[in-house]
Amino acid sequence: MELFLQRLFDAVSNGSTYALVAVALVLIFKATTLINFAQGEMGMLGAFFALQLWLWGVPMWIALVLAMILSAILAAGIERVLIRPFDPADHLPLVIITLGLFLVINAVAAIVWRFDPRSFPNLFGDGNAISIGGANLGWYTVGTIITVVGVLVLLQLLLTRTKIGLAFRAVSSNLESSELVGIRVGPTLQFGWALAAAVGTLAAAVFVANPVRQLEPSIMLRVLIFAAAAAALGGLDSLWGAVVGGLSIGLVQSVIVQYLNQWFSFPTTMSLAAAVVVLMVVLLVKPAGLFGTAAVERV
Amino acid sequence: MNARWTILAGSPQHRTYKLVTWTLFALFVFLVAFAYVDVGSISIGDNTYNISLIRLNKAVAFAVAILGLQVVVGYTGQLALGQSFFFGMGAYIAAWLVADKDWPVLLTLLIVIPACFLVGVILGLPALRIKGLYLALVTLGMAQVFPSLVKLESLQDYTNGSGGKIADIGLEPPGWIPFDGIAEFLQGIPLLGGYFGDGPIPEKQEERLWKFFLFMLVAGICFWLVANLIKSRPGRAMRAVRDNETGAAVSGIDLAQTKTLAFGVASALGGVGGVIYVAELGIASPDDFTQLVAINFIVGLVVGGVGTLSGAAVGGLIIAIVPDWASGTQSVAFIPERWLQGPTGSVVLGILLIILTFFLAGGVVAGARRLKARIVQIVPQPPSGGSRPPVSTAVADDAADSTDSSTVEVG
């Protein structure tokens, strides 16, 4: 029972970060029906910004907010220069551009900050909030849950209560019609990218703030697949779906795979493979995911 | 735009043209092999750029893997990007057969090709429903899983885990090839002789040369087979699926069959590339088959030219050489030295990828063809097979221009 609880807590803590990255993926998908393969790397770069600012003496939370703003500006620039010139319906060039970004950002971070892992300041304080028997719920996990819920509530407010949020929803629901009613589509999509980058930076920072992890350029490689599986499971255009998906993928990784390991000696290194399988099964059985809107293909 | 020379497809001139260009190409490859068999390097300032057959051999392996991507991405339009999975699979099967079963390395192709084809077909089955970006996501995920797959404890006996599987390749050149004689002859050529080193070729380098020619032969067969596949009925079906899937289905093309075939062929080619890779290096280690390698293959595909066969060769060369040369660049004016250490090759490749997507969507090959079209143009036969006069009048020039995009190219 204790073991189960501990695994459940781990699942929630991992799942929350997957949920955050998935939210970033969903934001860009909603805006441009594009999966940003560079999302993980952009988040990693943002986390490095935050770390660097913190090392220069800026208080941690302010450094994090500054890094989020910085990466949002960067992403807005990327959208304007590299993404907007292409036809959103033609996937190959866009996939290639994001893969190019992936290579460049990953390598630049490795050149600037080197490959050696650095410990990231603990955002949420040490110690355990609750201990039930041997199972500990750390403040870190509590912090990540609060962050996810906070981000989602803020996003929901932003999308439903502000003018740009309304424009964003209009564009993601029907690009041409919203252009016809006078919404400036370009800047609205740019706003989506900036928002996604900010959330992605927060996600990466929260992910590496876990005392067991350290920040290094390849830290988000695996996370992207987990997050993509989460986003697909929840439905690629649903924000709350991304959270549900993230928590489910966390459960798969930290509970199901662990029990499979215990009972059938299923290797734990295969948790990534499990995520890929989940991704595949979702796309095969219900491509729209749990909460997404089904796509209609016209000829 | 008028070409300087216009050649009618299928005419005797065309045949001569093909023969001459291919002979020149073969001669060029032959000379390069002998010139750079010893580890040659060019120095510019403080930077050294190595040119040697080791890199060319790697380039051949990459080119075959990218050829596979051409079939599935370039010609069938399916974003199956996890080629490093099959590249690694071929490499590991070959390494295992050579090391533990004492197979000659080229014979392992007999197992690798069907195995990779089969796995490609099986993993391709879900792809019949998963499309576009989603397929890209799944296949990249698969590519990422591969290293942890070979490190599995239950496969330890076959793959030797993270240490890598060492295989004694032992491709000894047969005695009847007079390497020394050829080298002596080349060294005797006035003016150019100096490029071919001096004295007889050491045994180690003879082996390398032999490997290079063998690999080129294997790769050449692959390219030839794929060229024929693309021109055949299944190949036309693939291109139809790429251009308009629904339209292709309506025209009676079996989508499932066509796509599955494309996946199978692509995976098999990935496997062949892997065999060549392991035959060159003598070791298959998990770090050589990461997701980054899969992305490098895509760089090769795009930079070479999507949907062209020669693009695969160019792409293979680029991804084999650029990272190496980038790390050889240790000093550039105005750039602090610190910025030149680390994975600069990936930066260059990534920037190359983005720039080419913007300015030269067809890759290097498209650019080269545009240049070539100014010099030589190959015009298809008029459909009647009649006696159209040789192209020299203004009318015929117009006709040549209008068929520009559909000009059939060889190679």
Chai-1 contact restraints between the chains, C-beta under 6 A:
chainA,res_idxA,chainB,res_idxB,connection_type,confidence,min_distance_angstrom,max_distance_angstrom,comment,restraint_id
A,I35,B,L133,contact,1.0,0.0,6.0,A-B,restraint_1
A,I35,B,L137,contact,1.0,0.0,6.0,A-B,restraint_2
A,H91,B,G132,contact,1.0,0.0,6.0,A-B,restraint_3
A,H91,B,L133,contact,1.0,0.0,6.0,A-B,restraint_4
A,P93,B,T357,contact,1.0,0.0,6.0,A-B,restraint_5
A,V95,B,A136,contact,1.0,0.0,6.0,A-B,restraint_6
A,I96,B,V302,contact,1.0,0.0,6.0,A-B,restraint_7
A,I96,B,T357,contact,1.0,0.0,6.0,A-B,restraint_8
A,I97,B,I354,contact,1.0,0.0,6.0,A-B,restraint_9
A,I97,B,T357,contact,1.0,0.0,6.0,A-B,restraint_10
A,L99,B,I295,contact,1.0,0.0,6.0,A-B,restraint_11
A,L99,B,I298,contact,1.0,0.0,6.0,A-B,restraint_12
A,G100,B,G350,contact,1.0,0.0,6.0,A-B,restraint_13
A,G100,B,L353,contact,1.0,0.0,6.0,A-B,restraint_14
A,G100,B,I354,contact,1.0,0.0,6.0,A-B,restraint_15
A,L103,B,S346,contact,1.0,0.0,6.0,A-B,restraint_16
A,L103,B,L349,contact,1.0,0.0,6.0,A-B,restraint_17
A,L103,B,G350,contact,1.0,0.0,6.0,A-B,restraint_18
A,V104,B,V347,contact,1.0,0.0,6.0,A-B,restraint_19
A,V104,B,G350,contact,1.0,0.0,6.0,A-B,restraint_20
A,A107,B,P343,contact,1.0,0.0,6.0,A-B,restraint_21
A,A107,B,S346,contact,1.0,0.0,6.0,A-B,restraint_22
A,A107,B,V347,contact,1.0,0.0,6.0,A-B,restraint_23
A,A110,B,G342,contact,1.0,0.0,6.0,A-B,restraint_24
A,A110,B,P343,contact,1.0,0.0,6.0,A-B,restraint_25
A,I111,B,G342,contact,1.0,0.0,6.0,A-B,restraint_26
A,I225,B,G141,contact,1.0,0.0,6.0,A-B,restraint_27
A,I225,B,Q144,contact,1.0,0.0,6.0,A-B,restraint_28
A,A228,B,L137,contact,1.0,0.0,6.0,A-B,restraint_29
A,P267,B,L152,contact,1.0,0.0,6.0,A-B,restraint_30
A,T269,B,S148,contact,1.0,0.0,6.0,A-B,restraint_31
A,L272,B,V145,contact,1.0,0.0,6.0,A-B,restraint_32
A,A273,B,V145,contact,1.0,0.0,6.0,A-B,restraint_33
A,V276,B,G141,contact,1.0,0.0,6.0,A-B,restraint_34
A,V276,B,V145,contact,1.0,0.0,6.0,A-B,restraint_35
A,L279,B,V138,contact,1.0,0.0,6.0,A-B,restraint_36
A,M280,B,P126,contact,1.0,0.0,6.0,A-B,restraint_37
A,M280,B,V138,contact,1.0,0.0,6.0,A-B,restraint_38
A,L283,B,I130,contact,1.0,0.0,6.0,A-B,restraint_39
A,L283,B,Y134,contact,1.0,0.0,6.0,A-B,restraint_40
A,L284,B,P126,contact,1.0,0.0,6.0,A-B,restraint_41
A,L284,B,R129,contact,1.0,0.0,6.0,A-B,restraint_42
A,V299,B,T246,contact,1.0,0.0,6.0,A-B,restraint_43
